[in-house]
Amino acid sequence: MGKVIPSELLWYQIDNVNEVSSPSLLVYPDRIEANIKKIIDIAGSVDQLRPHVKTHKMSEIIKLQMKYGIYKFKCATISETEMVATCGATDILLAIQPVGPNIGRFFNLKQVFNKIKISCIADNEDVIIQLSNMARKTGLETHVWLDINNGMNRTGVTPGERAVRLYKRIMDSPMLVAEGLHVYDGHIHEPDFLLRKRVCNDSFIPVMNLIEELKSEGISPVKIIAGGTPTFPIHAQRKDVETSPGTLILWDWGYSSSFSDMDFFHAAVLLTRIISKPGKDLLCLDLGHKAVASEMPQPRIKILEIEKYTIVSHNEEHLVIQTAEAGKYKTGDALYGIPWHICPTVDRHDTVYVINDHKVTGEWTVEARKRKITL
């Protein structure tokens, strides 16, 4: 008979916690798979999905998605692209414009994984020319998505005459194939779903107008990759538009507390321990900046066992909280927390502990947190 799991354990707690060092990140494959199935259900088809890899950076999670038929992925770095290619995915987009030496690295990837469709984005003529020159030099036909700025003002070209001209430039460039439009609207974060939907649809109107302009020039059909996590359910309703959710795979406290319409499972939890009790009502945890994403204002973590607390200080290795519940705990006690922002939190960890049935059953390597894997 297997080990009995105490019935009082909550979903995130592990019965062999004394064998797990802290701070560490725990992942729950059953909850990850539930999120994957829900994403597919919302999208309606795996053909309309191109999940973003930046959230997790792990081969095992790519393979879990491939298990359910997902074959297209979106990446933020050359390393992520290499990792996904190694997993055997068939269609990968590098969703950051390659410049400088990364153009050479991008083509090295295409040479090594020449059976896989690996594309990139571009938003200006200089990079389009460089991509075309390298494609001719290597003999590798290259698919390029025109990066569109529909309000985020981070990268991309604004829909209009210049966008039409650049799309034609890609089409006319030797060894390049104009694959479609890449439209990321990461600036849309309205908590209210109806308002978010209206803002998303309004921001998408110039994109549809651009499609019509291209059609009037005899260029049709034009594929579209649109959105991130907050706008995923909205773009999923559009015909022939690929969606790129990322955070949904692991989910975090920031999005779950902001978007009540998106009911996904938290599938990544931070394990921390009390390392000191320096004063009345104070607990010091080993959960510093180096273990949890710290680019956001506090709170950067939702501690699950303690209902009311305030953040006193947060440093490289320490997080001090004040709570009236401090007397219930002793030095060495374990606590669990969900990060506010999961993507850069994962990037803080070389490995994660895998939890099945309240027990650590293995470790996964966060392989693509490296800036360079082999290429």
C-alpha positions, 0 to 999 in steps of 0.5 A: 500500500502506498503512503497515505496522504494526510487529508488535511493537506491543501492542493499545493502542500507536499507531505515530504516538504522536509526533503525540499530545499528553499527557496524553490519553485514547485510545479504541478503537472496535473494542473498544467494539463488541465490548463492546457485542455482549457486553452484548447477548448477556448481556442476551439482548435490547436490550429488556432494556438501558438502558446508562448514559451517565455512563461515556463522555458521548460522542455517538459511543458512543451512536450505536455502541450504537444501531447494534446496536439499543439505543434506551433509555439512562440518564443522570446529568445534564441535559446527558447527557440532552440529548446522548442526545436529540440522537442520536435515542434514543427512551427516556431516563431521567434517573436523578437526582431533579430538584430546584430549577431542574433541574425546569425544565430537565428540562421544557425538554428534554421540550418541545424533544424532544417526540417522545422519551420522557424520564422521571425518578425521584422518591423523595418527595411534594414532588418528585412534586407539583412534577413534576405541577404542571410537567407540568400547566403545560407540558401534557407528560405525564411518566413517573416511576420511583419510586426504591427504596433496597434497601441503598445508602442514597444515594437512594430510598425503602425498599420497604414501606408508604411506597413503595406510598403514593408509587407510588400518589401518582405514579399519582394525580397529574395528568399523571404516569404511574407508569412503574415502579421504579428499583433501583440496587444500587451498594453490591454489589461482592463480587469472588466471583461466587457471593457477589455473586449471593447478596447481590444476590438477597437485596437484591432480595427486598424489591423483589419483595415490593413488587411483590407488595404493589402487585399486591395493590392491583391495580397490575400489571405494574410495570416494573423497572430494576435494577443497575449494572455489577457486578450486570448479569449477575445481573439480566440473568437476571431476566424483564422487568427492564431492566439498566443497565451503564455501565462495561462499555462502556469497562471499567477496571482497578478492575472488571477486577481485581475481577470475574474473571467479567466478561471485557470489553475495555479500550477506553480508555487513558491516554497519558502521558509521562516529563517528568523523572527527578528521582532514582534509580529515579524517573520523573515523568509528566504524569499528575496529578489533572487527567488521571485520576480521583483519588477512589480510593486509589492505585494510580489507574492500571495502567501497562502497560509497567512491571511493578513500580512504586510511587506516590511522589506524585500532584499536580495535573499530576505523577505520580511513580513509583519503579521499578527499570526507570527506567534503561530510559527517557528523558525524553519517552518515552511510556507507556500506562495503564488508569485504575482508575476510567474514568467520572470519568477520561473527565470530565477530558478535553474530547476523546479520540483515536480509535485504529484499527489502531494509528493516531490517526484522529480525535477525539471530543468528551466533549460531556456533561462540560459542566454545560450544553450548550444547555438 
